[in-house]
Amino acid sequence: MTKKEILKVIISVLIAALTALAAGLGLSSCNVTRTVTTRSEAWQKGDTSVVIQTKTVESYDGSRKY
């Protein structure tokens, strides 16, 4: 093998290792936030109205703990 071919093999192996490392770190965590808003309106006499609004925020952290 020539020096050029050896260098290509080393670079290919290095790129593959870095890609595997990046994929492993990138896929090891998952953060999700979900917001649910419920609104209810009830009209009364005249110009007066009642609005009931609830908001629920849920959060999930699926990252790997080391």
C-alpha positions in Angstrom: 0.0 0.0 0.0 1.2 3.5 -0.8 1.3 6.3 1.8 -1.6 7.9 0.0 -3.8 4.8 0.3 -2.9 4.4 4.0 -3.8 8.0 4.6 -7.2 7.5 2.9 -7.9 4.5 5.1 -6.9 6.3 8.3 -9.1 9.3 7.4 -12.0 7.0 6.5 -11.8 5.2 9.9 -11.5 8.5 11.7 -14.6 9.9 10.0 -16.5 6.7 10.8 -15.5 6.9 14.4 -16.5 10.5 14.8 -19.8 9.9 13.0 -20.6 7.0 15.4 -19.7 9.2 18.4 -21.8 12.1 17.2 -24.8 9.8 16.6 -24.4 8.2 20.0 -24.4 11.5 21.8 -27.1 13.0 19.6 -29.5 10.1 20.1 -29.0 9.7 23.8 -31.4 12.5 24.9 -34.9 13.5 24.2 -36.7 16.5 25.8 -40.4 17.0 25.1 -42.7 19.7 26.2 -46.4 19.5 25.5 -48.9 22.3 26.2 -52.7 21.7 26.4 -55.0 24.6 26.6 -58.7 24.2 27.2 -61.1 27.1 26.9 -64.8 27.3 27.8 -67.0 30.3 27.2 -70.5 30.8 28.8 -72.5 33.9 27.8 -74.7 35.6 30.4 -77.2 38.5 30.2 -76.1 41.7 28.6 -72.5 42.3 27.7 -71.2 40.2 30.5 -69.5 37.0 29.7 -67.6 34.3 31.6 -64.4 32.7 30.1 -62.8 29.7 31.9 -59.4 28.8 30.5 -57.0 26.1 31.8 -53.5 25.5 30.6 -51.5 22.3 31.3 -47.8 22.2 30.6 -46.1 18.7 30.7 -42.4 18.2 30.4 -40.5 15.0 29.9 -36.7 14.5 30.0 -35.6 11.3 28.4 -31.9 11.9 28.6 -29.6 9.1 29.7 -28.1 9.6 33.2 -24.4 8.8 33.5 
